[in-house]
Amino acid sequence: MSKTALGARLAFRHEGEFVHAYHAQVGTMEDAVLISSFRHSVLVNQPGLFDKWKAIVSESYAQAIENVTGIRPDLIEEEGPEHERGGHA
């Protein structure tokens, strides 16, 4: 998960066969908006691909936030809340 100072975050979750990236409010996945998905097996079978995908999604997310708010968020990566880490989340 990457959090911004704007009260929003970019949440990465492994769900089933895919890894999803969501725009979500800090502390909850309620009303989260799916912004990107990629098949998990592809990301983990190519060395470095998962990190590259996360970097592309993070950069795109930061740019979109800046386009809307005029503020470039500093994304701070941290573990998701405990209640979101069940299974592969």
PyMOL Python script that loads the backbone (N, CA, C, O; Angstrom):
from pymol import cmd

cmd.read_pdbstr("""\
ATOM      1  N   MET A   1       0.860  -1.174   0.000  1.00  0.00           N
ATOM      2  CA  MET A   1       0.000   0.000   0.000  1.00  0.00           C
ATOM      3  C   MET A   1       0.899   1.227   0.000  1.00  0.00           C
ATOM      4  O   MET A   1       1.927   1.248   0.677  1.00  0.00           O
ATOM      5  N   SER A   2       0.522   2.232  -0.745  1.00  0.00           N
ATOM      6  CA  SER A   2       1.199   3.517  -0.741  1.00  0.00           C
ATOM      7  C   SER A   2       0.189   4.576  -0.332  1.00  0.00           C
ATOM      8  O   SER A   2      -0.896   4.668  -0.906  1.00  0.00           O
ATOM      9  N   LYS A   3       0.554   5.369   0.658  1.00  0.00           N
ATOM     10  CA  LYS A   3      -0.362   6.367   1.204  1.00  0.00           C
ATOM     11  C   LYS A   3       0.098   7.756   0.788  1.00  0.00           C
ATOM     12  O   LYS A   3       1.297   8.002   0.650  1.00  0.00           O
ATOM     13  N   THR A   4      -0.850   8.662   0.589  1.00  0.00           N
ATOM     14  CA  THR A   4      -0.532  10.046   0.281  1.00  0.00           C
ATOM     15  C   THR A   4      -0.938  10.922   1.460  1.00  0.00           C
ATOM     16  O   THR A   4      -1.685  10.490   2.339  1.00  0.00           O
ATOM     17  N   ALA A   5      -0.448  12.136   1.470  1.00  0.00           N
ATOM     18  CA  ALA A   5      -0.829  13.090   2.508  1.00  0.00           C
ATOM     19  C   ALA A   5      -2.230  13.631   2.267  1.00  0.00           C
ATOM     20  O   ALA A   5      -2.736  14.408   3.078  1.00  0.00           O
ATOM     21  N   LEU A   6      -2.865  13.238   1.175  1.00  0.00           N
ATOM     22  CA  LEU A   6      -4.185  13.755   0.822  1.00  0.00           C
ATOM     23  C   LEU A   6      -5.314  12.899   1.384  1.00  0.00           C
ATOM     24  O   LEU A   6      -6.477  13.123   1.050  1.00  0.00           O
ATOM     25  N   GLY A   7      -4.994  11.919   2.234  1.00  0.00           N
ATOM     26  CA  GLY A   7      -6.022  11.073   2.820  1.00  0.00           C
ATOM     27  C   GLY A   7      -6.455   9.928   1.928  1.00  0.00           C
ATOM     28  O   GLY A   7      -7.464   9.277   2.199  1.00  0.00           O
ATOM     29  N   ALA A   8      -5.711   9.677   0.878  1.00  0.00           N
ATOM     30  CA  ALA A   8      -6.012   8.576  -0.028  1.00  0.00           C
ATOM     31  C   ALA A   8      -4.786   7.682  -0.112  1.00  0.00           C
ATOM     32  O   ALA A   8      -3.701   8.034   0.350  1.00  0.00           O
ATOM     33  N   ARG A   9      -4.986   6.529  -0.707  1.00  0.00           N
ATOM     34  CA  ARG A   9      -3.864   5.607  -0.847  1.00  0.00           C
ATOM     35  C   ARG A   9      -4.021   4.776  -2.106  1.00  0.00           C
ATOM     36  O   ARG A   9      -5.106   4.670  -2.676  1.00  0.00           O
ATOM     37  N   LEU A  10      -2.930   4.200  -2.515  1.00  0.00           N
ATOM     38  CA  LEU A  10      -2.885   3.255  -3.608  1.00  0.00           C
ATOM     39  C   LEU A  10      -2.688   1.896  -2.963  1.00  0.00           C
ATOM     40  O   LEU A  10      -1.639   1.628  -2.378  1.00  0.00           O
ATOM     41  N   ALA A  11      -3.693   1.038  -3.067  1.00  0.00           N
ATOM     42  CA  ALA A  11      -3.647  -0.271  -2.413  1.00  0.00           C
ATOM     43  C   ALA A  11      -3.455  -1.365  -3.451  1.00  0.00           C
ATOM     44  O   ALA A  11      -4.208  -1.452  -4.421  1.00  0.00           O
ATOM     45  N   PHE A  12      -2.440  -2.201  -3.242  1.00  0.00           N
ATOM     46  CA  PHE A  12      -2.191  -3.352  -4.100  1.00  0.00           C
ATOM     47  C   PHE A  12      -2.680  -4.594  -3.370  1.00  0.00           C
ATOM     48  O   PHE A  12      -2.328  -4.821  -2.213  1.00  0.00           O
ATOM     49  N   ARG A  13      -3.498  -5.402  -4.055  1.00  0.00           N
ATOM     50  CA  ARG A  13      -4.060  -6.598  -3.432  1.00  0.00           C
ATOM     51  C   ARG A  13      -3.992  -7.778  -4.389  1.00  0.00           C
ATOM     52  O   ARG A  13      -4.352  -7.666  -5.561  1.00  0.00           O
ATOM     53  N   HIS A  14      -3.525  -8.915  -3.873  1.00  0.00           N
ATOM     54  CA  HIS A  14      -3.513 -10.165  -4.634  1.00  0.00           C
ATOM     55  C   HIS A  14      -4.840 -10.847  -4.344  1.00  0.00           C
ATOM     56  O   HIS A  14      -5.100 -11.285  -3.224  1.00  0.00           O
ATOM     57  N   GLU A  15      -5.676 -10.930  -5.379  1.00  0.00           N
ATOM     58  CA  GLU A  15      -7.006 -11.509  -5.239  1.00  0.00           C
ATOM     59  C   GLU A  15      -7.202 -12.553  -6.335  1.00  0.00           C
ATOM     60  O   GLU A  15      -7.294 -12.212  -7.515  1.00  0.00           O
ATOM     61  N   GLY A  16      -7.264 -13.818  -5.943  1.00  0.00           N
ATOM     62  CA  GLY A  16      -7.418 -14.883  -6.935  1.00  0.00           C
ATOM     63  C   GLY A  16      -6.216 -14.942  -7.861  1.00  0.00           C
ATOM     64  O   GLY A  16      -5.074 -14.996  -7.407  1.00  0.00           O
ATOM     65  N   GLU A  17      -6.477 -14.933  -9.154  1.00  0.00           N
ATOM     66  CA  GLU A  17      -5.403 -15.035 -10.145  1.00  0.00           C
ATOM     67  C   GLU A  17      -4.788 -13.694 -10.515  1.00  0.00           C
ATOM     68  O   GLU A  17      -3.884 -13.644 -11.349  1.00  0.00           O
ATOM     69  N   PHE A  18      -5.257 -12.611  -9.916  1.00  0.00           N
ATOM     70  CA  PHE A  18      -4.803 -11.277 -10.301  1.00  0.00           C
ATOM     71  C   PHE A  18      -4.260 -10.482  -9.114  1.00  0.00           C
ATOM     72  O   PHE A  18      -4.577 -10.758  -7.956  1.00  0.00           O
ATOM     73  N   VAL A  19      -3.440  -9.496  -9.437  1.00  0.00           N
ATOM     74  CA  VAL A  19      -3.052  -8.463  -8.483  1.00  0.00           C
ATOM     75  C   VAL A  19      -3.753  -7.205  -8.963  1.00  0.00           C
ATOM     76  O   VAL A  19      -3.651  -6.835 -10.132  1.00  0.00           O
ATOM     77  N   HIS A  20      -4.462  -6.552  -8.063  1.00  0.00           N
ATOM     78  CA  HIS A  20      -5.215  -5.353  -8.401  1.00  0.00           C
ATOM     79  C   HIS A  20      -4.613  -4.151  -7.679  1.00  0.00           C
ATOM     80  O   HIS A  20      -4.053  -4.279  -6.590  1.00  0.00           O
ATOM     81  N   ALA A  21      -4.738  -2.998  -8.298  1.00  0.00           N
ATOM     82  CA  ALA A  21      -4.359  -1.727  -7.670  1.00  0.00           C
ATOM     83  C   ALA A  21      -5.632  -0.896  -7.545  1.00  0.00           C
ATOM     84  O   ALA A  21      -6.383  -0.737  -8.508  1.00  0.00           O
ATOM     85  N   TYR A  22      -5.860  -0.374  -6.351  1.00  0.00           N
ATOM     86  CA  TYR A  22      -7.058   0.407  -6.066  1.00  0.00           C
ATOM     87  C   TYR A  22      -6.697   1.789  -5.536  1.00  0.00           C
ATOM     88  O   TYR A  22      -5.702   1.950  -4.829  1.00  0.00           O
ATOM     89  N   HIS A  23      -7.504   2.775  -5.878  1.00  0.00           N
ATOM     90  CA  HIS A  23      -7.497   4.072  -5.203  1.00  0.00           C
ATOM     91  C   HIS A  23      -8.487   3.910  -4.051  1.00  0.00           C
ATOM     92  O   HIS A  23      -9.655   3.589  -4.273  1.00  0.00           O
ATOM     93  N   ALA A  24      -8.021   4.131  -2.824  1.00  0.00           N
ATOM     94  CA  ALA A  24      -8.876   3.909  -1.657  1.00  0.00           C
ATOM     95  C   ALA A  24      -8.597   4.972  -0.600  1.00  0.00           C
ATOM     96  O   ALA A  24      -7.539   5.601  -0.586  1.00  0.00           O
ATOM     97  N   GLN A  25      -9.556   5.151   0.268  1.00  0.00           N
ATOM     98  CA  GLN A  25      -9.366   6.041   1.410  1.00  0.00           C
ATOM     99  C   GLN A  25      -8.485   5.330   2.429  1.00  0.00           C
ATOM    100  O   GLN A  25      -8.484   4.101   2.492  1.00  0.00           O
ATOM    101  N   VAL A  26      -7.744   6.078   3.218  1.00  0.00           N
ATOM    102  CA  VAL A  26      -6.870   5.496   4.233  1.00  0.00           C
ATOM    103  C   VAL A  26      -7.718   4.737   5.246  1.00  0.00           C
ATOM    104  O   VAL A  26      -8.703   5.264   5.763  1.00  0.00           O
ATOM    105  N   GLY A  27      -7.330   3.500   5.525  1.00  0.00           N
ATOM    106  CA  GLY A  27      -7.985   2.713   6.558  1.00  0.00           C
ATOM    107  C   GLY A  27      -9.192   1.913   6.128  1.00  0.00           C
ATOM    108  O   GLY A  27      -9.760   1.188   6.944  1.00  0.00           O
ATOM    109  N   THR A  28      -9.610   2.018   4.871  1.00  0.00           N
ATOM    110  CA  THR A  28     -10.780   1.269   4.419  1.00  0.00           C
ATOM    111  C   THR A  28     -10.680   0.981   2.929  1.00  0.00           C
ATOM    112  O   THR A  28     -10.047   1.716   2.171  1.00  0.00           O
ATOM    113  N   MET A  29     -11.324  -0.113   2.532  1.00  0.00           N
ATOM    114  CA  MET A  29     -11.442  -0.412   1.103  1.00  0.00           C
ATOM    115  C   MET A  29     -12.857  -0.108   0.619  1.00  0.00           C
ATOM    116  O   MET A  29     -13.177  -0.338  -0.548  1.00  0.00           O
ATOM    117  N   GLU A  30     -13.694   0.402   1.500  1.00  0.00           N
ATOM    118  CA  GLU A  30     -15.060   0.763   1.111  1.00  0.00           C
ATOM    119  C   GLU A  30     -15.013   1.840   0.033  1.00  0.00           C
ATOM    120  O   GLU A  30     -14.307   2.838   0.178  1.00  0.00           O
ATOM    121  N   ASP A  31     -15.749   1.641  -1.023  1.00  0.00           N
ATOM    122  CA  ASP A  31     -15.818   2.561  -2.160  1.00  0.00           C
ATOM    123  C   ASP A  31     -14.492   2.698  -2.912  1.00  0.00           C
ATOM    124  O   ASP A  31     -14.287   3.679  -3.627  1.00  0.00           O
ATOM    125  N   ALA A  32     -13.592   1.726  -2.757  1.00  0.00           N
ATOM    126  CA  ALA A  32     -12.321   1.756  -3.486  1.00  0.00           C
ATOM    127  C   ALA A  32     -12.589   1.648  -4.986  1.00  0.00           C
ATOM    128  O   ALA A  32     -13.556   1.018  -5.415  1.00  0.00           O
ATOM    129  N   VAL A  33     -11.717   2.271  -5.769  1.00  0.00           N
ATOM    130  CA  VAL A  33     -11.857   2.277  -7.229  1.00  0.00           C
ATOM    131  C   VAL A  33     -10.708   1.482  -7.830  1.00  0.00           C
ATOM    132  O   VAL A  33      -9.540   1.803  -7.610  1.00  0.00           O
ATOM    133  N   LEU A  34     -11.046   0.439  -8.592  1.00  0.00           N
ATOM    134  CA  LEU A  34     -10.040  -0.367  -9.269  1.00  0.00           C
ATOM    135  C   LEU A  34      -9.397   0.464 -10.375  1.00  0.00           C
ATOM    136  O   LEU A  34     -10.093   1.020 -11.224  1.00  0.00           O
ATOM    137  N   ILE A  35      -8.063   0.545 -10.362  1.00  0.00           N
ATOM    138  CA  ILE A  35      -7.392   1.339 -11.396  1.00  0.00           C
ATOM    139  C   ILE A  35      -6.467   0.509 -12.281  1.00  0.00           C
ATOM    140  O   ILE A  35      -6.102   0.949 -13.371  1.00  0.00           O
ATOM    141  N   SER A  36      -6.076  -0.700 -11.823  1.00  0.00           N
ATOM    142  CA  SER A  36      -5.221  -1.540 -12.656  1.00  0.00           C
ATOM    143  C   SER A  36      -5.265  -2.976 -12.150  1.00  0.00           C
ATOM    144  O   SER A  36      -5.436  -3.222 -10.956  1.00  0.00           O
ATOM    145  N   SER A  37      -5.108  -3.914 -13.067  1.00  0.00           N
ATOM    146  CA  SER A  37      -5.043  -5.338 -12.737  1.00  0.00           C
ATOM    147  C   SER A  37      -4.034  -6.016 -13.645  1.00  0.00           C
ATOM    148  O   SER A  37      -3.833  -5.615 -14.791  1.00  0.00           O
ATOM    149  N   PHE A  38      -3.404  -7.054 -13.107  1.00  0.00           N
ATOM    150  CA  PHE A  38      -2.485  -7.842 -13.912  1.00  0.00           C
ATOM    151  C   PHE A  38      -2.472  -9.258 -13.367  1.00  0.00           C
ATOM    152  O   PHE A  38      -2.599  -9.460 -12.159  1.00  0.00           O
ATOM    153  N   ARG A  39      -2.320 -10.241 -14.245  1.00  0.00           N
ATOM    154  CA  ARG A  39      -2.307 -11.642 -13.813  1.00  0.00           C
ATOM    155  C   ARG A  39      -1.078 -11.896 -12.925  1.00  0.00           C
ATOM    156  O   ARG A  39       0.054 -11.605 -13.312  1.00  0.00           O
ATOM    157  N   HIS A  40      -1.325 -12.437 -11.743  1.00  0.00           N
ATOM    158  CA  HIS A  40      -0.267 -12.675 -10.764  1.00  0.00           C
ATOM    159  C   HIS A  40       0.839 -13.575 -11.314  1.00  0.00           C
ATOM    160  O   HIS A  40       2.020 -13.286 -11.125  1.00  0.00           O
ATOM    161  N   SER A  41       0.468 -14.658 -11.989  1.00  0.00           N
ATOM    162  CA  SER A  41       1.480 -15.603 -12.476  1.00  0.00           C
ATOM    163  C   SER A  41       2.453 -14.951 -13.453  1.00  0.00           C
ATOM    164  O   SER A  41       3.630 -15.308 -13.481  1.00  0.00           O
ATOM    165  N   VAL A  42       1.985 -14.020 -14.237  1.00  0.00           N
ATOM    166  CA  VAL A  42       2.872 -13.315 -15.175  1.00  0.00           C
ATOM    167  C   VAL A  42       3.840 -12.415 -14.402  1.00  0.00           C
ATOM    168  O   VAL A  42       5.030 -12.359 -14.713  1.00  0.00           O
ATOM    169  N   LEU A  43       3.322 -11.718 -13.401  1.00  0.00           N
ATOM    170  CA  LEU A  43       4.160 -10.798 -12.626  1.00  0.00           C
ATOM    171  C   LEU A  43       5.250 -11.517 -11.853  1.00  0.00           C
ATOM    172  O   LEU A  43       6.360 -10.998 -11.737  1.00  0.00           O
ATOM    173  N   VAL A  44       4.966 -12.691 -11.324  1.00  0.00           N
ATOM    174  CA  VAL A  44       5.959 -13.380 -10.488  1.00  0.00           C
ATOM    175  C   VAL A  44       6.887 -14.287 -11.288  1.00  0.00           C
ATOM    176  O   VAL A  44       7.942 -14.677 -10.787  1.00  0.00           O
ATOM    177  N   ASN A  45       6.519 -14.632 -12.524  1.00  0.00           N
ATOM    178  CA  ASN A  45       7.367 -15.512 -13.322  1.00  0.00           C
ATOM    179  C   ASN A  45       8.416 -14.768 -14.139  1.00  0.00           C
ATOM    180  O   ASN A  45       9.291 -15.402 -14.728  1.00  0.00           O
ATOM    181  N   GLN A  46       8.351 -13.466 -14.189  1.00  0.00           N
ATOM    182  CA  GLN A  46       9.341 -12.645 -14.878  1.00  0.00           C
ATOM    183  C   GLN A  46      10.088 -11.831 -13.830  1.00  0.00           C
ATOM    184  O   GLN A  46       9.498 -10.930 -13.234  1.00  0.00           O
ATOM    185  N   PRO A  47      11.366 -12.114 -13.583  1.00  0.00           N
ATOM    186  CA  PRO A  47      12.107 -11.391 -12.546  1.00  0.00           C
ATOM    187  C   PRO A  47      12.014  -9.872 -12.723  1.00  0.00           C
ATOM    188  O   PRO A  47      12.285  -9.337 -13.798  1.00  0.00           O
ATOM    189  N   GLY A  48      11.634  -9.210 -11.664  1.00  0.00           N
ATOM    190  CA  GLY A  48      11.564  -7.749 -11.656  1.00  0.00           C
ATOM    191  C   GLY A  48      10.288  -7.165 -12.229  1.00  0.00           C
ATOM    192  O   GLY A  48      10.055  -5.963 -12.093  1.00  0.00           O
ATOM    193  N   LEU A  49       9.453  -7.973 -12.865  1.00  0.00           N
ATOM    194  CA  LEU A  49       8.263  -7.428 -13.516  1.00  0.00           C
ATOM    195  C   LEU A  49       7.255  -6.874 -12.520  1.00  0.00           C
ATOM    196  O   LEU A  49       6.637  -5.841 -12.780  1.00  0.00           O
ATOM    197  N   PHE A  50       7.078  -7.545 -11.381  1.00  0.00           N
ATOM    198  CA  PHE A  50       6.131  -7.042 -10.388  1.00  0.00           C
ATOM    199  C   PHE A  50       6.536  -5.646  -9.921  1.00  0.00           C
ATOM    200  O   PHE A  50       5.691  -4.757  -9.824  1.00  0.00           O
ATOM    201  N   ASP A  51       7.813  -5.448  -9.632  1.00  0.00           N
ATOM    202  CA  ASP A  51       8.288  -4.125  -9.198  1.00  0.00           C
ATOM    203  C   ASP A  51       8.110  -3.081 -10.297  1.00  0.00           C
ATOM    204  O   ASP A  51       7.758  -1.937 -10.011  1.00  0.00           O
ATOM    205  N   LYS A  52       8.349  -3.461 -11.544  1.00  0.00           N
ATOM    206  CA  LYS A  52       8.162  -2.522 -12.662  1.00  0.00           C
ATOM    207  C   LYS A  52       6.691  -2.145 -12.805  1.00  0.00           C
ATOM    208  O   LYS A  52       6.365  -0.974 -13.004  1.00  0.00           O
ATOM    209  N   TRP A  53       5.794  -3.143 -12.704  1.00  0.00           N
ATOM    210  CA  TRP A  53       4.354  -2.862 -12.801  1.00  0.00           C
ATOM    211  C   TRP A  53       3.919  -1.932 -11.675  1.00  0.00           C
ATOM    212  O   TRP A  53       3.191  -0.968 -11.913  1.00  0.00           O
ATOM    213  N   LYS A  54       4.365  -2.219 -10.436  1.00  0.00           N
ATOM    214  CA  LYS A  54       4.017  -1.339  -9.312  1.00  0.00           C
ATOM    215  C   LYS A  54       4.524   0.078  -9.545  1.00  0.00           C
ATOM    216  O   LYS A  54       3.830   1.044  -9.226  1.00  0.00           O
ATOM    217  N   ALA A  55       5.721   0.210 -10.096  1.00  0.00           N
ATOM    218  CA  ALA A  55       6.287   1.539 -10.352  1.00  0.00           C
ATOM    219  C   ALA A  55       5.476   2.289 -11.409  1.00  0.00           C
ATOM    220  O   ALA A  55       5.226   3.485 -11.259  1.00  0.00           O
ATOM    221  N   ILE A  56       5.067   1.608 -12.462  1.00  0.00           N
ATOM    222  CA  ILE A  56       4.256   2.247 -13.509  1.00  0.00           C
ATOM    223  C   ILE A  56       2.909   2.679 -12.941  1.00  0.00           C
ATOM    224  O   ILE A  56       2.462   3.801 -13.183  1.00  0.00           O
ATOM    225  N   VAL A  57       2.258   1.789 -12.181  1.00  0.00           N
ATOM    226  CA  VAL A  57       0.966   2.122 -11.585  1.00  0.00           C
ATOM    227  C   VAL A  57       1.122   3.283 -10.601  1.00  0.00           C
ATOM    228  O   VAL A  57       0.303   4.201 -10.595  1.00  0.00           O
ATOM    229  N   SER A  58       2.152   3.249  -9.780  1.00  0.00           N
ATOM    230  CA  SER A  58       2.377   4.314  -8.797  1.00  0.00           C
ATOM    231  C   SER A  58       2.614   5.658  -9.461  1.00  0.00           C
ATOM    232  O   SER A  58       2.064   6.673  -9.033  1.00  0.00           O
ATOM    233  N   GLU A  59       3.431   5.670 -10.504  1.00  0.00           N
ATOM    234  CA  GLU A  59       3.715   6.915 -11.233  1.00  0.00           C
ATOM    235  C   GLU A  59       2.450   7.445 -11.898  1.00  0.00           C
ATOM    236  O   GLU A  59       2.170   8.643 -11.850  1.00  0.00           O
ATOM    237  N   SER A  60       1.692   6.552 -12.514  1.00  0.00           N
ATOM    238  CA  SER A  60       0.446   6.964 -13.170  1.00  0.00           C
ATOM    239  C   SER A  60      -0.553   7.505 -12.148  1.00  0.00           C
ATOM    240  O   SER A  60      -1.230   8.500 -12.406  1.00  0.00           O
ATOM    241  N   TYR A  61      -0.645   6.858 -11.005  1.00  0.00           N
ATOM    242  CA  TYR A  61      -1.543   7.281  -9.926  1.00  0.00           C
ATOM    243  C   TYR A  61      -1.143   8.676  -9.421  1.00  0.00           C
ATOM    244  O   TYR A  61      -1.991   9.557  -9.276  1.00  0.00           O
ATOM    245  N   ALA A  62       0.140   8.864  -9.161  1.00  0.00           N
ATOM    246  CA  ALA A  62       0.618  10.164  -8.676  1.00  0.00           C
ATOM    247  C   ALA A  62       0.338  11.261  -9.700  1.00  0.00           C
ATOM    248  O   ALA A  62      -0.057  12.368  -9.335  1.00  0.00           O
ATOM    249  N   GLN A  63       0.541  10.953 -10.982  1.00  0.00           N
ATOM    250  CA  GLN A  63       0.279  11.942 -12.031  1.00  0.00           C
ATOM    251  C   GLN A  63      -1.205  12.276 -12.101  1.00  0.00           C
ATOM    252  O   GLN A  63      -1.568  13.442 -12.258  1.00  0.00           O
ATOM    253  N   ALA A  64      -2.062  11.276 -11.988  1.00  0.00           N
ATOM    254  CA  ALA A  64      -3.513  11.519 -12.033  1.00  0.00           C
ATOM    255  C   ALA A  64      -3.953  12.386 -10.860  1.00  0.00           C
ATOM    256  O   ALA A  64      -4.764  13.296 -11.033  1.00  0.00           O
ATOM    257  N   ILE A  65      -3.425  12.112  -9.665  1.00  0.00           N
ATOM    258  CA  ILE A  65      -3.758  12.927  -8.483  1.00  0.00           C
ATOM    259  C   ILE A  65      -3.299  14.365  -8.700  1.00  0.00           C
ATOM    260  O   ILE A  65      -4.021  15.310  -8.385  1.00  0.00           O
ATOM    261  N   GLU A  66      -2.093  14.522  -9.242  1.00  0.00           N
ATOM    262  CA  GLU A  66      -1.580  15.864  -9.501  1.00  0.00           C
ATOM    263  C   GLU A  66      -2.425  16.593 -10.547  1.00  0.00           C
ATOM    264  O   GLU A  66      -2.684  17.789 -10.411  1.00  0.00           O
ATOM    265  N   ASN A  67      -2.850  15.887 -11.577  1.00  0.00           N
ATOM    266  CA  ASN A  67      -3.678  16.508 -12.611  1.00  0.00           C
ATOM    267  C   ASN A  67      -4.984  17.038 -12.045  1.00  0.00           C
ATOM    268  O   ASN A  67      -5.473  18.079 -12.486  1.00  0.00           O
ATOM    269  N   VAL A  68      -5.554  16.338 -11.074  1.00  0.00           N
ATOM    270  CA  VAL A  68      -6.840  16.727 -10.497  1.00  0.00           C
ATOM    271  C   VAL A  68      -6.687  17.782  -9.408  1.00  0.00           C
ATOM    272  O   VAL A  68      -7.469  18.730  -9.342  1.00  0.00           O
ATOM    273  N   THR A  69      -5.675  17.615  -8.551  1.00  0.00           N
ATOM    274  CA  THR A  69      -5.557  18.480  -7.369  1.00  0.00           C
ATOM    275  C   THR A  69      -4.524  19.589  -7.505  1.00  0.00           C
ATOM    276  O   THR A  69      -4.558  20.573  -6.767  1.00  0.00           O
ATOM    277  N   GLY A  70      -3.599  19.424  -8.459  1.00  0.00           N
ATOM    278  CA  GLY A  70      -2.501  20.379  -8.572  1.00  0.00           C
ATOM    279  C   GLY A  70      -1.374  20.090  -7.581  1.00  0.00           C
ATOM    280  O   GLY A  70      -0.394  20.832  -7.517  1.00  0.00           O
ATOM    281  N   ILE A  71      -1.514  19.017  -6.814  1.00  0.00           N
ATOM    282  CA  ILE A  71      -0.512  18.637  -5.812  1.00  0.00           C
ATOM    283  C   ILE A  71       0.054  17.272  -6.176  1.00  0.00           C
ATOM    284  O   ILE A  71      -0.692  16.310  -6.354  1.00  0.00           O
ATOM    285  N   ARG A  72       1.366  17.194  -6.283  1.00  0.00           N
ATOM    286  CA  ARG A  72       2.028  15.914  -6.564  1.00  0.00           C
ATOM    287  C   ARG A  72       2.180  15.155  -5.242  1.00  0.00           C
ATOM    288  O   ARG A  72       2.913  15.605  -4.361  1.00  0.00           O
ATOM    289  N   PRO A  73       1.505  14.019  -5.087  1.00  0.00           N
ATOM    290  CA  PRO A  73       1.610  13.307  -3.817  1.00  0.00           C
ATOM    291  C   PRO A  73       2.947  12.594  -3.680  1.00  0.00           C
ATOM    292  O   PRO A  73       3.488  12.070  -4.653  1.00  0.00           O
ATOM    293  N   ASP A  74       3.469  12.580  -2.466  1.00  0.00           N
ATOM    294  CA  ASP A  74       4.616  11.749  -2.132  1.00  0.00           C
ATOM    295  C   ASP A  74       4.040  10.433  -1.644  1.00  0.00           C
ATOM    296  O   ASP A  74       3.451  10.376  -0.565  1.00  0.00           O
ATOM    297  N   LEU A  75       4.203   9.381  -2.423  1.00  0.00           N
ATOM    298  CA  LEU A  75       3.663   8.080  -2.044  1.00  0.00           C
ATOM    299  C   LEU A  75       4.607   7.425  -1.039  1.00  0.00           C
ATOM    300  O   LEU A  75       5.805   7.293  -1.287  1.00  0.00           O
ATOM    301  N   ILE A  76       4.055   7.024   0.082  1.00  0.00           N
ATOM    302  CA  ILE A  76       4.819   6.392   1.146  1.00  0.00           C
ATOM    303  C   ILE A  76       4.366   4.942   1.226  1.00  0.00           C
ATOM    304  O   ILE A  76       3.216   4.670   1.569  1.00  0.00           O
ATOM    305  N   GLU A  77       5.253   4.016   0.914  1.00  0.00           N
ATOM    306  CA  GLU A  77       4.864   2.602   0.909  1.00  0.00           C
ATOM    307  C   GLU A  77       4.879   2.048   2.323  1.00  0.00           C
ATOM    308  O   GLU A  77       5.826   2.254   3.082  1.00  0.00           O
ATOM    309  N   GLU A  78       3.808   1.340   2.659  1.00  0.00           N
ATOM    310  CA  GLU A  78       3.707   0.693   3.961  1.00  0.00           C
ATOM    311  C   GLU A  78       2.765  -0.492   3.844  1.00  0.00           C
ATOM    312  O   GLU A  78       2.019  -0.613   2.872  1.00  0.00           O
ATOM    313  N   GLU A  79       2.804  -1.362   4.839  1.00  0.00           N
ATOM    314  CA  GLU A  79       1.913  -2.526   4.863  1.00  0.00           C
ATOM    315  C   GLU A  79       0.471  -2.064   4.982  1.00  0.00           C
ATOM    316  O   GLU A  79       0.183  -1.039   5.599  1.00  0.00           O
ATOM    317  N   GLY A  80      -0.425  -2.829   4.389  1.00  0.00           N
ATOM    318  CA  GLY A  80      -1.847  -2.545   4.520  1.00  0.00           C
ATOM    319  C   GLY A  80      -2.311  -2.830   5.937  1.00  0.00           C
ATOM    320  O   GLY A  80      -1.617  -3.508   6.694  1.00  0.00           O
ATOM    321  N   PRO A  81      -3.477  -2.318   6.301  1.00  0.00           N
ATOM    322  CA  PRO A  81      -4.023  -2.583   7.628  1.00  0.00           C
ATOM    323  C   PRO A  81      -4.201  -4.091   7.839  1.00  0.00           C
ATOM    324  O   PRO A  81      -4.466  -4.825   6.887  1.00  0.00           O
ATOM    325  N   GLU A  82      -4.057  -4.542   9.064  1.00  0.00           N
ATOM    326  CA  GLU A  82      -4.143  -5.963   9.393  1.00  0.00           C
ATOM    327  C   GLU A  82      -5.430  -6.599   8.859  1.00  0.00           C
ATOM    328  O   GLU A  82      -5.409  -7.722   8.355  1.00  0.00           O
ATOM    329  N   HIS A  83      -6.546  -5.879   8.972  1.00  0.00           N
ATOM    330  CA  HIS A  83      -7.817  -6.454   8.537  1.00  0.00           C
ATOM    331  C   HIS A  83      -7.912  -6.637   7.023  1.00  0.00           C
ATOM    332  O   HIS A  83      -8.840  -7.287   6.542  1.00  0.00           O
ATOM    333  N   GLU A  84      -6.969  -6.077   6.267  1.00  0.00           N
ATOM    334  CA  GLU A  84      -6.960  -6.243   4.811  1.00  0.00           C
ATOM    335  C   GLU A  84      -5.953  -7.282   4.350  1.00  0.00           C
ATOM    336  O   GLU A  84      -5.843  -7.534   3.150  1.00  0.00           O
ATOM    337  N   ARG A  85      -5.221  -7.886   5.265  1.00  0.00           N
ATOM    338  CA  ARG A  85      -4.160  -8.788   4.874  1.00  0.00           C
ATOM    339  C   ARG A  85      -4.542 -10.263   4.931  1.00  0.00           C
ATOM    340  O   ARG A  85      -3.668 -11.126   4.849  1.00  0.00           O
ATOM    341  N   GLY A  86      -5.815 -10.563   5.068  1.00  0.00           N
ATOM    342  CA  GLY A  86      -6.249 -11.952   5.050  1.00  0.00           C
ATOM    343  C   GLY A  86      -6.057 -12.539   3.666  1.00  0.00           C
ATOM    344  O   GLY A  86      -6.217 -11.838   2.667  1.00  0.00           O
ATOM    345  N   GLY A  87      -5.720 -13.806   3.596  1.00  0.00           N
ATOM    346  CA  GLY A  87      -5.503 -14.425   2.288  1.00  0.00           C
ATOM    347  C   GLY A  87      -4.316 -13.802   1.601  1.00  0.00           C
ATOM    348  O   GLY A  87      -3.226 -13.738   2.169  1.00  0.00           O
ATOM    349  N   HIS A  88      -4.520 -13.337   0.371  1.00  0.00           N
ATOM    350  CA  HIS A  88      -3.420 -12.752  -0.395  1.00  0.00           C
ATOM    351  C   HIS A  88      -3.457 -11.241  -0.423  1.00  0.00           C
ATOM    352  O   HIS A  88      -2.637 -10.622  -1.100  1.00  0.00           O
ATOM    353  N   ALA A  89      -4.386 -10.628   0.294  1.00  0.00           N
ATOM    354  CA  ALA A  89      -4.552  -9.169   0.238  1.00  0.00           C
ATOM    355  C   ALA A  89      -3.365  -8.467   0.842  1.00  0.00           C
ATOM    356  O   ALA A  89      -3.330  -7.237   0.882  1.00  0.00           O
TER     357      ALA A  89
END
""", "prot")
cmd.dss("prot")
cmd.show_as("cartoon", "prot")
cmd.util.cbc("prot")
cmd.orient("prot")
